[in-house]
Amino acid sequence: MNEFNGLDSDKLHSLYRRLLLLRRFEERVYTNFLQGEIPGTVHQYNGQEAVAVGICDHLRPIDWITSTHRPHGHALAKGISARRVMAELYGKVTGCCNGKGGSMHVGDPSVGMLPAIAIVGGGNSVVIGLGLAYKLRRTDQVAVCFFGEGATNEGAFHESMNFAAVQRLPVVFVCENNLYGASTPYHQVSLVSDVAARACAYGVASQIVDGMDVLAVHKAGGGEAIALARAGRGPILLECKTYRYIGHSRSDARGYRTKDEEAEWKQKDPIPRLGNALIAAGLSDEATLARIAQSVEAELDDAVEFARASPDAAPEQALEDVYA
Ligand SMILES: Cc1ncc(C[n+]2csc(CCOP(=O)(O)OP(=O)(O)O)c2C)c(N)n1
C-alpha cells in the first residue's frame, strides 16, 4: 500500500476521476473555442492536472487559493462545478463570476478560490493578505498560492516569500514549473536551475516534487507542506516539475520546443500513470476506469449544454459587484 501513500481505493479513484475531469474539460474548451463559442483567449492546463488535484484534495472551502492566467484546473480541483466554470468561459450570467470574469478570472469565494489574477506574480502578493488574516484571527486555515516559474523573476515573488517567512504565515507557495514562461525557457532567465533553491534565501523550507505524479504531489502537499503550515510552522515552497502539453495560449505554435521533448513528457502523463498503477495493484480494472471516463463525459456534456443554454451577461450589469 506504500506506493499509494496509504490512500484507500475510493480516494484513489476519486483522484483519478478529478485528473480526468480537468483534462477532458480542457479538451472540450479547446474544441469549442476553435468553433467560436468561447470569447477572448484561453490558457490551458493540460498536462499539469496532478498539481491542482494533489494539492486541493487537502484543502477545505475555508482554505483559500490564489491562481493565475491558467486557472481552469485550479477552479475545478478546488470544487467549482464544471457547469459554473464552463458558463464563465462562455461569458454567461450562470458562470462563477456571473460571466464578467471570463477564463482568466474564474473563482468563487464560497469554495475558497479568489478569482484568478492574470498578472504574473499577482497572486503571490495577495496570498500574503490571506495568510496574515488567518494568523491574526488565530485560525487553522491555510492559503495556497499557485504560480508559474515565470513569476519567480518578479519582485512580488521575492517580497512575498520574505514577508511570509518573517511573519511565519500559513502559506504554501506552489510553483508549477512547466519550463517555459510563454516562449521563454526558464534556464535562459535564471542561473538557479531549481526554483526551490531560491527559498533558502528567505529561510523558507522547500521541496522539489514530481508534478506529473498526483500521489507525489498529494504526499508532499498535504501530508507535509499543508499540515506544517496549518500547524503554524510558517510558509513552504513546493516546486512541482511539470509540463503544459499545448501552447501558452491559443495563438502559440510552440516553435520554441521540440516534438521529442513533448513526447518525452507525455510518457509521464499523470492519468494513465495512476490508472495503470491501480490496475497493476489489483485495485482497479479497465471496466471501472471506463465507467469513470463515461461519467466525466456526461458531466461535461451537461456543463457545455448548461453554458450554451444560459443567458449572456448583460451589459447593464457591468457595474454590479464592483468594489472600490
Ligand atoms: C506582470 C506581467 N507581465 C507579463 C505578462 C504577460 N504574460 C502572461 S502569462 C506570461 C508567462 C507566464 O509564465 P509562467 O509564470 O511560468 O506561467 P505559465 O504560463 O508557465 O503557467 C506572461 C509573460 C503578465 N500577464 N503579467
The ligand as a MOL file (V3000), in Angstrom:
LIG
                    3D

  0  0  0     0  0            999 V3000
M  V30 BEGIN CTAB
M  V30 COUNTS 26 27 0 0 0
M  V30 BEGIN ATOM
M  V30 1 C 3.3840 41.2360 -14.8730 0
M  V30 2 C 3.0630 40.5410 -16.1750 0
M  V30 3 N 3.9860 40.5090 -17.1460 0
M  V30 4 C 3.7180 39.8680 -18.3230 0
M  V30 5 C 2.5020 39.2720 -18.5170 0
M  V30 6 C 2.1980 38.5330 -19.8220 0
M  V30 7 N 2.2570 37.0970 -19.5410 0 CHG=1
M  V30 8 C 1.1400 36.3990 -19.3010 0
M  V30 9 S 1.4800 34.8140 -18.9380 0
M  V30 10 C 3.1370 35.0230 -19.1320 0
M  V30 11 C 4.0940 33.8850 -18.9190 0
M  V30 12 C 3.9790 33.3560 -17.5470 0
M  V30 13 O 4.7940 32.2300 -17.3520 0
M  V30 14 P 4.7190 31.4240 -16.0030 0
M  V30 15 O 4.6070 32.3790 -14.8530 0
M  V30 16 O 5.8490 30.4810 -15.9760 0
M  V30 17 O 3.3290 30.6710 -16.0630 0
M  V30 18 P 2.8420 29.5890 -17.1220 0
M  V30 19 O 2.2650 30.3580 -18.2810 0
M  V30 20 O 4.0350 28.7910 -17.4900 0
M  V30 21 O 1.7950 28.7980 -16.4360 0
M  V30 22 C 3.4040 36.3440 -19.4670 0
M  V30 23 C 4.7630 36.8640 -19.7060 0
M  V30 24 C 1.5700 39.3510 -17.4720 0
M  V30 25 N 0.3620 38.7860 -17.5740 0
M  V30 26 N 1.8690 39.9660 -16.2950 0
M  V30 END ATOM
M  V30 BEGIN BOND
M  V30 1 1 1 2
M  V30 2 1 2 3
M  V30 3 2 2 26
M  V30 4 2 3 4
M  V30 5 1 4 5
M  V30 6 1 5 6
M  V30 7 2 5 24
M  V30 8 1 6 7
M  V30 9 2 7 8
M  V30 10 1 7 22
M  V30 11 1 8 9
M  V30 12 1 9 10
M  V30 13 1 10 11
M  V30 14 2 10 22
M  V30 15 1 11 12
M  V30 16 1 12 13
M  V30 17 1 13 14
M  V30 18 2 14 15
M  V30 19 1 14 16
M  V30 20 1 14 17
M  V30 21 1 17 18
M  V30 22 2 18 19
M  V30 23 1 18 20
M  V30 24 1 18 21
M  V30 25 1 22 23
M  V30 26 1 24 25
M  V30 27 1 24 26
M  V30 END BOND
M  V30 END CTAB
M  END
